[in-house]
């Protein structure tokens, strides 16, 4: 995907906002969902992210990529939603899982059978369930690294953690996932 350059925009236009949403909307929504674990809240967060980006485009200094900037806004917005939601009634996790699992599922050259497609989707759904069970301090860096393919420095900029801490948390998250995955498969 081509990286948008906000510094070339003298003024954020509606078409510029539309381009941002088309380029990064799915990434912003998926990250908001990982943090909030709720489709409706992820919708609200994603909408707020682009409103904030539109209102504050002038604050983008170009020190990070546009994607990193938007994901940082998404993280801060989602965490604010969670703090406010803590005071309200808790919402149960919906049945819907993110559209793509970590890294997605690759299709074989020949058409897979309906049964194998079902089993792959079930495995991806179970992996997402295990990812969503991880504590946020492990889940967030893992998703930013594996799903959004950000560098340690970009994740550090989004989370406010040092690159070493990011690397450590990703490693620990993968170990926790591997152990959880082994436990799921042992019970299957």
N, C-alpha and C positions, 0 to 999 in steps of 0.2 A: 504494500500500500504506500502511496506517495505521501510524504509528510507535508502537511500544510505549513505555510510560512505566514504567521500573523503579522510579522513586522512589516510586510509589504502592504498591509491594509492601512490606509490613512484613517479610515473610519470603518467600523464593523457594520456591514450592510446586512439586510435580510438574506441576500443570496450568500454572503459570507457565513452567516449563522447556519443556513441550510447546508452549506458545504461541510461545516464542522460536524453537524448532526449526522450527515450521511457518512462521513469518514470515521467518526469516533463514537457514534450513538450506541452501537452494539457493545463496544468495549466498556463504555461508561455504565450502561445498564447492567451488564454482566458483573462488573465489579461492585456496583451498588447492591446487586442481589446477593453476592457472596457475603457482603458485610451485614446486610439487613435480614437476609434469609426470608424475604417476603416480596412477592411480585408487585403488589400494589405500592409498597414503600419504594421499591426499586424504580418503579415508574415515576413516582413523585421526585425522588432524588435526581434521576436522570434529567427530568424536566428542569429542576432547579439549577442543576449544573450548567446547562446551556443558557439559562437566563442569566446566571452569574457571569458566565463567560462573555455573553453579549454586553452586559453592563460594565464589566471590568476588563475588557480586552486591552485597554491602554496599560494595565498593570502587568501584562505579559512582557517580561524583559528578554525573553529568548535564551535564558540561561539553561533551560531544559527544552525538551521537545514539546510540541503542542499536546501530544498524547499524555505525556507525563504531567503537564500542567492541568489538563482536564481530569486525569485520574486523581490528582492531589485534591482538586476541588470536590470530586466525587467522594473521596474518603472523608474529608472534613464535613461535607454535607450529610453523608450517611451517618457519621458518628453523632452529629448534632441531632438528627432524627431519632437515633437510638436513645440519646439522653432524654429527649422530650418524651419518647414512647415509654420510658421507664416509669414515668409518672402516670401514664395511662394504662388501660387494660392491655395485657400481653396478647399478641396476635400469634396464632399457631402457624407453623410453617406450612405453606400451601403444598399441593401435590406436584406442582410444576417444578421441574428442575431446569437449570440453564440449558439453552439450546445445544451447546456443544460441551462435551466433557473436556477434561484437561487434555489439550492436544487434539481433541476430536477423535473420530474413528475413521480409519482409512479403509476404503473399499478395495476389494480384490479386483484384479483385472476382469475376471468373469463375474457374472451376476451372482451375488450370494443368495442362498436360499432364504425364504421367509423365516425359517427357524433360526438360522445363523444371524440374520439381522436382528431378530428379537433378542437372542442371547447377547449379542454385542451391545444393544441398547440397554438391556438390563444390567450388564456389567458396568457400562458408563454411568448409569443412574446410581448404581451402588457405590461407585467410586466417588461421585459427587456427594452422596449422602455421608460418606466417610470424611471427605474434605470439609463439609459443612459442620461436622461434629468437632473438628479441630478447634482449639482455642484461637481466638482472633489473632493473637500475637504470632501464631504459626501459620494460620490460614491465609492471612493477607499477603505476606511476602511470597508464599508458595504460589498463590494464584497470579500475582503480579509477574512472577518469574516464568512459570510454566505456561499459563494461559495467555497472558499479555506479552510475553517474551521481552520483558524489560531487563535492563542491565542492573547490576547491584547498585551502581551509583544512582540510577533513576529510581529504583525502589527506595533507596536511602532518602532521596529528595522527597518522595511522596510520604513516607512513613515517619521521617524525622529520626530514623535510627542510623547508626554508623554502618558502613558497608560490611564490616566484620560481623556485626550483630545480625544483619540481614542474611548473610551467608550461613551463619550458625543456625538461625531460625528456619531457613529453608531446609538445611540438612536434617534438623530435628523433626521438621514437619514430614519429610519424606520417610524418616525412620518410623514415626508414629503411624503414618498411612500404611507402610509395609506391614507393620505389626497388626493393624486393624484389618487389613485386607486378608492376611493369613488367617486371622480369627474368623472372618466371615466365610472364607473358603473351607476352613476346617469344620464349620457347622453346616455347610451345604451338603 
